[in-house]
């Protein structure tokens, strides 16, 4: 008679080991997502900022990259840059001119992605104002959301280019945004307002008829950029790619389906949702959306986030001319294109198709 007991016991031992391994595998925690803090340099995270907030969070673009991103709002570009430079947040969107000024002061932050490809900053006056040109601001009061906002250095450069000394010929006043700015206009506390696209669009939605007073070089400079510490860029390049790629995908999604973006953003940021939902409030929402998303559209042949050296040089030349940065400033050290190819490594057509079929 053949004794099969030994083989039987070996099979049982093997099965037990296998089951134990499976149990241990099931009990093992999944690899933790890398925590990241991303700062939008405004406390008003409107639908215009959806590609940096609601879209990548709700679509899971950052989650797919293995990231757990916390989006926060900060008051102004200066605060955004300081928070990045000190390591309090990993990334922030700020105006390109504010970045140049920060680097001139020795802060080791750098642009890794161009988000708005034209200036987000504008100077506006009431439609019936006697101010027709920048030169007319001499001896007038110009409001800004606050003096740390990126619109402040933009306005200083714009005024100086028109022969108006921003230090002595203009009175500056911090008037906030939204209702505070509206009241400042209604009460004639200010003659004009230097702010950014989305908050100006919001004021227009509230019935204000505004006229834009622009410098001749408005379309020659870039808008805002994503910045990171040089240490982060050197030590964690994959993190830069993953965060920026999520924003690039989100830009594609938003442009492909603005209305779905509106509905999702209002769901995730209910404080930005209109109290009444109708065709008019959707029109107003699209006005805010377009004020920023139109600026993200790329020039022919340019990739998502790509820095164009000639545009940076033009911005630096303007800043040097107006005394905002020194003549020997090295503008090429303020940005990098080293991650652009990897950032653009995704199927844009698939993102567009997903956006158009979205059930948001």
Order of alpha helices (4+ residues) and beta strands (2+ residues): alpha-beta-alpha-alpha-beta-alpha-beta-alpha-beta-beta-beta-alpha-beta-alpha-beta-alpha-beta-beta-alpha-alpha-alpha-alpha-alpha-alpha-alpha
